[in-house]
Amino acid sequence: MTSRKKIIVKQVPIEEVVKVNKTIKEFEPYKKEYFEKNVLKLVIVAYVGGQPAGYIVGYDKFNDGSFYCWV
């Protein structure tokens, strides 16, 4: 029988995204100010087995009402 880990996706404060970002080797370790420079609309982190697995940040990048997602 295969063991499945629980997946949780939830909206979080910017500080949580900064922590997760530091754990992703392929990404530069951006500071809180980097994420705050845009008016953020949505900040979400996914957890697998209670451990952060990834994140998505969305905002109006072009100030035209569109929604830009950055992973």
C-alpha positions in Angstrom: 0.0 0.0 0.0 1.3 3.4 -0.9 1.6 6.0 1.8 0.1 9.4 0.8 1.2 12.7 2.4 -1.4 15.3 3.1 -1.2 18.4 0.9 -2.3 21.7 2.3 -2.4 25.0 0.3 -3.1 28.2 2.2 -2.8 32.0 2.0 0.1 33.2 4.1 1.9 36.4 5.1 5.0 37.5 3.0 7.3 36.3 5.8 6.3 32.7 5.1 7.1 33.0 1.4 10.5 34.4 2.2 11.2 31.4 4.4 10.1 28.9 1.7 12.0 30.8 -1.0 15.3 30.3 0.9 14.7 26.5 0.7 14.4 26.4 -3.1 17.9 26.0 -4.4 17.0 27.0 -8.0 15.7 30.4 -6.8 17.7 33.4 -5.6 17.1 34.0 -1.9 14.9 37.1 -2.2 14.4 39.3 0.8 11.0 40.5 2.1 11.5 43.9 0.4 11.6 42.2 -3.0 8.1 40.7 -2.5 6.8 43.9 -1.0 7.9 46.2 -3.9 4.7 45.3 -5.7 1.2 45.6 -4.3 0.6 41.9 -3.6 -2.9 40.5 -4.1 -2.3 36.9 -3.3 0.5 34.9 -1.4 0.0 31.1 -1.2 2.3 28.4 0.1 1.8 24.6 -0.5 2.8 22.1 2.2 3.3 18.4 1.7 3.5 16.3 4.9 3.7 19.5 6.9 6.8 20.7 5.0 6.7 23.7 2.6 6.9 22.5 -1.0 6.4 25.7 -3.0 4.7 29.0 -3.3 3.0 31.4 -5.7 2.8 35.2 -5.5 0.2 37.1 -7.6 -0.3 40.8 -8.1 -1.3 43.5 -10.7 2.2 43.8 -12.3 1.1 46.2 -15.0 -1.4 48.3 -13.0 -4.1 47.5 -15.5 -6.3 45.2 -13.5 -4.6 42.0 -14.8 -3.3 39.3 -12.5 0.3 38.2 -12.8 1.5 35.1 -11.0 5.1 34.5 -10.1 6.3 31.2 -8.8 
